[in-house]
Amino acid sequence: MTRDEALEILKSKPFDPNKIESEKEYISKKLGITPLQFDEIMKRPKKSYRDYPNNEKLLRFVYGMYRYFFN
């Protein structure tokens, strides 16, 4: 595939607009929620793992000590 061919593919829509609703229904059914609840969830602001309590600082410290002593 050439670069120009790839750029042409990227210009097209990533998902068939005719299938979007049926895919939303399928995903909602698998998650056990209604399509309306699914839409509400998708409209919420994006979250990161940093938005929740975690042990990132402790793990960075432990990995740093490990690298210091064993590398």
C-alpha positions in Angstrom: 0.0 0.0 0.0 1.4 3.4 -0.9 1.1 6.5 1.2 -1.5 8.0 -1.2 -3.6 4.9 -1.0 -3.5 5.1 2.8 -4.5 8.7 2.8 -7.5 8.0 0.6 -8.6 5.3 2.9 -8.3 7.7 5.9 -10.5 10.2 4.2 -13.4 7.8 4.3 -15.7 7.5 7.4 -14.2 5.0 9.9 -17.6 3.4 10.5 -20.6 2.7 8.2 -23.2 5.3 9.3 -26.0 2.8 8.6 -24.6 0.3 11.1 -24.0 2.7 14.0 -27.4 2.4 15.7 -27.4 -1.4 15.4 -23.8 -1.5 16.9 -24.9 0.7 19.8 -27.8 -1.6 20.5 -25.5 -4.6 20.4 -22.9 -3.1 22.7 -25.6 -1.9 25.1 -27.2 -5.3 25.2 -23.8 -6.9 26.0 -23.2 -4.4 28.8 -26.6 -4.9 30.2 -27.7 -1.2 29.8 -30.2 0.6 27.6 -29.1 2.5 24.4 -30.1 5.7 26.2 -27.7 4.9 29.1 -25.0 4.1 26.6 -25.4 7.5 24.9 -25.3 9.2 28.3 -22.1 7.4 29.2 -20.4 8.3 25.9 -21.3 12.0 26.4 -19.5 12.1 29.8 -16.1 13.7 30.0 -13.2 11.4 29.4 -11.5 10.0 32.5 -8.0 8.8 33.2 -6.7 6.4 35.8 -5.1 9.5 37.4 -8.6 10.7 38.3 -8.9 7.8 40.8 -6.9 6.8 43.9 -4.0 4.6 42.9 -0.5 3.7 44.0 1.4 5.2 41.1 3.9 7.2 43.3 4.7 4.1 45.4 5.2 1.9 42.3 7.5 4.5 40.7 9.5 4.6 43.9 9.7 0.8 44.1 10.6 0.4 40.4 13.2 3.1 40.8 14.8 1.3 43.8 14.7 -1.9 41.9 16.5 -0.4 38.9 19.0 1.3 41.1 20.0 -1.9 42.9 19.7 -4.4 40.2 20.9 -2.6 37.0 
